[in-house]
Amino acid sequence: MTVKLCGICGGSGSGKTTLTKHLLDSLGTDQVSVVSFDSYYRDLSDVSMADRSVRNYDHPDSLDSELFVSHLDRLRSGQGIDVPVYDFASHTRSERTERVDAHHLVVIEGILLACFPEIAKRVDILVFIDVSEEIRLERRLKRDVAERGRQADDVRRQFAETVAPMHDLYVEPHKGAADRVVSIDETYEDVAAELSQAMLLGTLD
């Protein structure tokens, strides 16, 4: 089986997960595996909650890139992986994992994908979603309050103190390396259809 990797990156709240869902809808779960880099935050169970609350989770060092790369290599070779389950409320990994099997197309999505050379060189196509900071903050605010139990003021503070500065340092500079830059004017349905053809046309066994 030929396995191809599609990396979807961009700032927090840019729509990476939404585009990934459209790819799944377009191709079906029997053709696509999905792995989120967010699942690979380092386990901080040995650190006090006070210390966890002030860590910079938008810096590349917060992610277990070594495990992630090893999992990408397993998927590329056609083997399944056991993805960590991360608890964003406690900043720790659960004892359980989620099984992801290899398919013809593996979509990996994450804010900081492109800043790790060892990840970038493994993807067959790198997609960067380019969305303004104002829109990204609005989307992140809604998500973190509704899904992660955060307070709105804390979300805004974190965005100003770490999210935006880390975006300028580690995300935006890699836009030029992307094979495809998606603008706010494009529909994710159309982009997903385009990517589906680019990645899978003529490659299915």
KANORLIN-V156834 format. One record per pair of residues at least 6 apart in sequence whose C-alpha atoms are under 7 Angstrom apart, sorted by the first residue. I is the first residue (numbers start at 1). GAP is how many residues later the second one is. Records with the same first field share a line. If there is no record, write none. Layout:
I: GAP  GAP
This chain:
1: 77  103  204
2: 102
3: 73  75  100  101  102
4: 100  101  102  120
5: 100  101  102  118  119  120
6: 100  101  102  117  118  119  120
7: 100  101  102  116  118  119  120
8: 8  100  101  102  118  119  120
9: 7  100  101  102  103  104  118  119  120
10: 101  118  119  120  161
11: 100  156  160
12: 99  124  128
13: 123  124  126  127
14: 115  116  117  122
16: 93
19: 169  173
22: 166  167  170
23: 169  173
24: 8
26: 167
31: 72  73  74
32: 71  72  73  74
33: 67  68  69  70  72  73  74
34: 72  73  74
35: 72  73  74
36: 72  73  74
37: 71  72  73
38: 72
39: 45  46  47
40: 23  24  28  44
41: 21  22  23
42: 20  21  22
43: 48  49  50
44: 8  47  48
45: 47
52: 39
56: 106
58: 104  105  108
59: 107
60: 52
69: 50
71: 10
74: 6  7
75: 27
78: 24
79: 22  23
80: 20  21  22
81: 18  19  20
82: 15  16  17  18
83: 14  15  16  17
84: 9  13  14
85: 8  9  11  12  13
86: 6  7  8
87: 6  7
88: 60
89: 59
104: 100
111: 60
112: 58  59
113: 6  7
114: 6  60
115: 55  56  59
125: 54
126: 52  53  54
127: 51  52  53  54
128: 47  50  52  53  54
129: 52  53  54
130: 51  52  53  54
131: 52  53
141: 11  14
144: 6
145: 6  7
